[in-house]
Structure formats: structure tokens, C-alpha cells
């Protein structure tokens, strides 16, 4: 009887503790997060993006970069001849949030070590290749396999050392890394952190038994910050489940591959770049966050301009809920190429509502949902360097 009472008491304590965490906002409504389906960008590996999402570095045989323009991503250009992948055995890549540093993993007699270069503005080129030192690499543990992960601010570098995530501190005054500590979360090759450090994206390996047979797989998870424990941040991990659709398309014969790895997220956490082999070859894809972890529509404004008098905006979508027809009223501050699309609640593209040039001023587009089933849909309004989303409910 005492044992049953004790179990009941402990259960009530667990419920109370969980409720306390939830009331403090430390448990999030993770299941509401919606990402768009993958958009193919380039053939290549190890993507890394600057904080504003406008410069993408990756390997395609050389270390290259592409810049986001009004018309899309530019053709890749070689970053530095010294890092020609055909001559130097490299793996993993990280560019700092401001693009001033590039970190990469290279094979040495000690195993995989992390090195970096800094941009020399006086010479308009990358400087010498540097070893960040023992606080990043570990010379006392043979073949410890240190890979760069993410540098979301001036002083913080996340790395993967022996499949465990470490945080290394960069001292701007001395120009050296002087401390590091472990945060215990596991990752295989890729990690990326948002600017506020409240989300950490990582890849992980697992055995896939979909279709009645075993196949090795990589997938991407996100960790949400909970609290600091002994000075180190702790996270609640959540599987993004990109693989759920990927596996289905793979076993139905649509996809030739089914893994996702090497995530790279923008500082605002609203665009995610990664590598996948959907068509049988490694390529870089991008997904956009449409609905965040709190169930709120996402907005990305050009140059972080929030002034409603000059910014692109959706004024209203009415009626909402709607039956068959709804109207999108939106504002364009200057003649621009814009695109308005409709996605379902799982982030799947449904149809294009408008795609073309619009003059400055207010405009109205019509959503014809006569052939769609009831449910929640997401309107995505794309404009130069940004996008806005809005939820709309169809009831028939």
C-alpha cells in the first residue's frame, strides 16, 4: 500500500513539475511548427549561410559561395584557391554570422581538426589559415574528430567533438579561443544555432526500417532552449520529421535517397539550408519556416524594416474562415516582383495565386478554393529578400 501511495505521490509531483515548466514557457507547442517543402538550390555539400541569409558557402569540388539577388541565387564563385577540395581533404564548413570568418574541418595526423580564416579587408581576400588552438581542437585525445558547427555572434563558436556539442569562447581582445565547455547534446556532423541561441539544429544517424527492411538514415532535429545547468544551456530536442515524407517518397519510388544532414540556419531561424540525396546525388536544399513553434505565422522583412508605411505587408485576408472564395488585400511600396502562394497545413505547395510584377500601392488577389478540402491553409507572400505568411481556415 505504501509503495502504491509513493508511486501516486511521485506521479503527482511529475504532473505538477511539468505544469510549472509549461506555465513558465519552457515546454513549447512544438507540433505546430510548419516548414515549407524542400527547394533545390545547388549540387554540393556542407552548406553554411551568413546570418542574414544572403550569402551561401558550400563545397562543389571547390569552396564556393553564392549571393542572393533580386532574381535569385547567383552562380557559385570560388572563395579561395587554397581550399580546392580536389587537393585538400576537407569536411564540414561554417561561416560566422557576419561573414568575417570561415571555419572548416581538415584531415591531419591527429584526425579531423578545425581550422579557420579571417577576411582581410585591406587586401580584399581571406587571410592565413589558422589553428584555433586546444580549446577548439583537442591534441591530447588522438583522432578526437573536431568539426565546426556554428558561430552566431562575435564570441561563441559551436563545434562537434567526438559526436558531442561543445561551446568555445573567442576572445576578441586577444584574437584567440580561450575557454570551452560541453553541452552534452549529440550530433554527427552538422549543427547550427539561431542568433538568440534558443534553437539548435543538428543532424543525427538512425536505422530506418520503413518498408520492412533496414536502411541507415540521417535526419534533422531541433533543440529548444530550456535553462542553463551548471553554466551550460540545455535543450528539449524535437525531431523535425522531414524524413517522414522523405521515406514515403523514397519507398514509393519518387525519391532515390532519403537522408538529410548538415543543417545551416539563418540568425532569425526562418530559413534552413541542408544537404539531401533526394535524386540520388548530394544537393543543397532550402526550407522556409511558415508557422513557428508557438503556432504563429512567420514574417521576414527586407533589411528588418518594420515601418508599416514603407514595408511590404498583407493588410487582410477576408473572410476568414471562408467558403470557396477569399480575398487577399496587400501593399507593395514600390514596383516589385512578388509571388503569392498557397500551402497546406503540412507545408506542401498547393497552388500559385500570383507570380509577377506589381506596381506600388494596394492590390487584391482571389483565392479560389472550390476544389480544396476543408482545413487550415497558409498564404505565403514573397517579396524581395523577404516573405510573410498568414493562416486561413477553409470550411465547407
N, C-alpha and C positions, 0 to 999 in steps of 0.2 A: 504493500500500500504506500509506504514511504517512497519507494522507487517511482511509482506512478505519479505521486504528488510532485516529486522532484522534477520528473520529465515535463509535467504540465507547467510547473513554475518556470523552468528554463525556456519552454516554448513561448510563454507569455513575455518573458524578458526579451526574446528574439524579436517578437512582433513589436514590442514597444521600441526596441532599438531601431528596427527597420523604419517604423513610423517617424521616429525622431530624425533619422537621416533624410527621409523623404521630405519632411517638413522644412528641413534646412536646405533643400535643393541639392542634396548630394546623391540622390538617385534621380535619374532623368528619364523622360519618356522616350527611351531610345528607339522603340519600334516605329515611331512616326517619321524617322529620318528617311528622306527620299532623294536618291541620286538619279540623274539622267542616265540613259544607256550610253555605252561607250562610243566615242567619236575617234576614228582613226586619224593620227597625225603624221607619224613618220616611221620608217623602218629604223630600228635601233634598240639600244639598251641603256639602262641606268639613267633615267631622266632626272633632272634637278632644275627647279624653277626659282627665279628671283621672287622676292616677297610680293611684288605687285602683279605677278603672273604674266609679265610681258617679255621675258627673256628665258628661253628654254635651252638648257645644255643637255647633251646626250652623246653617246658613242654610236657611230655607224661605221666603224673601222678607223675613224679619227675622232678626236674630241671636237665636237662641232656645237654651234649654237644657232638658234632661230629666234627672230623677234616678231612680236605680234603687231600687225599694222591694221589699218582700216579695212584692208581687203583680205586679212587672214595672216597665217604664219609665213614668214619669208623663207626663201630657200636656205638650207643649212650652210654655214660658213665655218671653215676650220678655225678653231680657237687658238691653238698653239701647236706648232710643228713638233715640238719636243715630246708631245704626248700622242704621237701617232701610235694607235693601238696595234698596228701591224708590226711595230718594232719594240714596243714596251708592253709587258703583260699587265694590264690594268683591270680593276674590277671595282664597281661602285663609284659614285660621284655625288658630290654635294657642293652647291654654290651657296654662299652666305646670302641672307635676305636682301642685302643691298648690292650684291654682285661684286663686292670688293675682294672676295677670297674664293678660291676653288680648292676643294679637298677631294682626294681620290685615293683608292686602295691600290697598292702595287706589291708585287711579289718580291720578297727579299730572302736572304739566308735565314732570317728569323721567322719567316712565314709572311702572311699578309700584314702589311703595315699601312698606316695612313700618312700621306704627305699633303702639302698644300702650297699654293702660290698666291701672292697678293698682286693686285693691279697697280702698276706703276704709271700714274697719270703723267709724269714728266716725260716718259718715253713712249707712252701710249701703247703699252704691251704688258704682258704678265712678267713678274719678277722671277727670281730664282726659286727653284724647288726646295722646300724646307721640310725638315723633320720636326713635327710639333713637340717631340720630347716624350719622356717617360710617363707624364700624366695622361697622355693620349695612347701612345704605344707602350707595351709592357715588355722591356727587354729581358726581364727576369723569368718570364714564362715562355718557353720555347714554342713557337708557332701558335701564339695566342689569337691570331686572326682578328685584327682590328680593322673595321670598316667605318668610313664616315657616314653619318646619318642625317643631321640637320643642324643648321646654325640660324635660329630665328631672331637673334639680336646680336649686339656687339660683343658680348662676353660669354655666351653659352653655346657650347658645341656638344651635340648628342652623338655618341658613337656606339657601334656594336662591337663588343669584345667577347669572343668565345660565346656567341649567341645570346649575350646578356647586354642590356642597355646601360650605358654609363653617361654621366654628365660631366663634361670637362669645362673648366673656367679659363677664359682667356683674359689676361691682364693687359689692358690697352697701354698702360704706362711703360711696362717692360717689354711689351710685344711678345710675351711668352705665355704658354699654358702653365698654370702653377698649382692647380688642385683638380681632383676628380672624385666622384663618388658614384656608387651603383644605385640604380632604382629598381632592380630585380626583374622588371618585365623582360620577357624573352622576345627575340626577333631573329630571323635567319640572315637576311641580307639588307633589308631596307627599312628605314624609319624616317618619319617626317613629322614636324611639330608646328602647330599654329603659332601665330605671333603672341597670343596671350598665354601660351603653354598649357592650355586647359584641354587640348586634344593632341593625342599622339597616334599617328598611323603607323602600322607595322605589317610586314608580311610574315607568314608562318607556314610551316610544312605540315601536311597531314595526309593520311591514307584515305583515298576516295574509293568507296565500294558501290557507288551508284551504277546501276546496270548489272549488278550481280558479279562484278569482278573488281579486283583490287587495282588501283592505279594511283601513283603518287601525285600529289597536287600541292599547289601553293595558293593561298588566299590572303585577303587583306582584312585586318581588323582595326578598330579604332578604340583607344582608351580614353575615358573621360576622367579628368582630374577629380579626386575626392578630397584629399587632405595631405599635408606633409607628415611623414612618420620618421622620427629621428633625423629631421632635416632634409629628407628626400621625398619627392612627390610620389603619391600612389594613385593608381588609376583603376576604374572599373572597365574591364575590357568587353567589347561588343563586336561580334562578327558582322561585317557589313553584308555578308551573304551574296556578294557578287557571284560567287560560284554556283549558287542555286540555279540561276538561269543559265549560266555558262555550262554547267554539267548537263542540263536538259538539252541545250542546243548541240552539245558535243555528242551525246548518245543518240540523238535523232539524226545525226549526220550533217547538221548545218555548220557547226564549228569543227575544225580539225585539231584544236587544242583546247585546254580547259583551265589553265592556271593564270593567276595574276600575282605580280610581285613588284618590288622596288617602288613603293608609293612616294610621291612628292606633292605636297600640298602648298597652296598659297597661304600667306600670313593670315588672311581672313577666313581660311578654312572652307572656301566656297568653290574651289576648283582643284581636282585631284588628278594628277598625271601618274601613269604606271605602265608597266610592261606586261603584255599578254601575248599568247600564241594562238589566238582565235582562228587564224587562217593557216596555221602550221608553221609560221615564221615569227620570230620576235619582233614586236612592233610597239610603238608608244601610243597609248590611248589617253583620252581625257574624259572625265565625267564632271558634271556640274551639280552642286547641291541645290535642290529645288525646294525642299522642305527641311528645316533644321531639326535637331534632336528634341526641341520643345514643340514641334508641330507648327512652327511659324514659317510663312513664305519668306523666301530669300531675296535680298536686293544687293546688287553690286553696282555702285555709281561710278562713273568716269571720274578719275582723279579725286575720289572721295568727296565730290561736291554734293552737298545735301540741300542746297538752296532750291526750294521748290519753284522759284521764279525762273531759274535758268536750267534746271535739271530735266532729264527725261523722266516721265512718270506715267503710270496708269492712274487716271482720275477715278474711274469707276468701271465695274462690270455689273450690268443690271439686266434683268432681275437676277438675284442670287439668294436662294435657289431658283433654277429656271427649268422650263419645259420646252425642249426642242430649240428655241432661239434665245440668244443672249447678245448683248451689245457691249463692246469694249470701247470706252472713251479714253483716249490717251493724248499726251502732249509731247511734241518734238520741238526743241528750242531752236534748231537750225536745220537746214536741208541735210538729210542724213539717209544712209542706207539702214533700214530697220527690218526686223523679222519678228513675226508673232506666230507662236506655235502652241499646239495643244498636246499635253501629255496626260497619261492616265495616272492613277494613284501609285503605281509601281515604277513610275519614271519612264514608261515606254512611250515613244513618239506616236501620236495619233494622227495628226494632220497639220499642214501649214495653213494658217489663216491669212497671213500677208507676208510677202517677200519682195522688197523693192525699195525705191527711193520715195521719201515723203518730204514735202515742204515743211517749213516751220509753221507751228500752230497746233490746234487741236484737231483730232481725227477720230473717226468711228469705224470699227470693223464689226462684222456679224459672225457669231458662232452658230453654225447650223449643225445641231446635234440630233437630227431626225433619225439617223441610223445608228446612234450610240446607245448603250445600255445605261441604266441609272448608276450613279456613283459619283465619287469625288474626282475632279479633273484639275489639272494645273495649267494655267496660262503663263507662257514664258515670253516676255517682251525683251528682245535683243536689240541693243544699240551699240555704237562704237565703244569698245572697251568695257562694256558692262551689260547687265541684264537685271530684270526684275521679274518676280513670279507672284502669282495670285491664285488662291484656291477658289474653285467654283463648284457648286453641287448641282448635278443634274437629277431631277426627279420626274419620273414618268408614271 
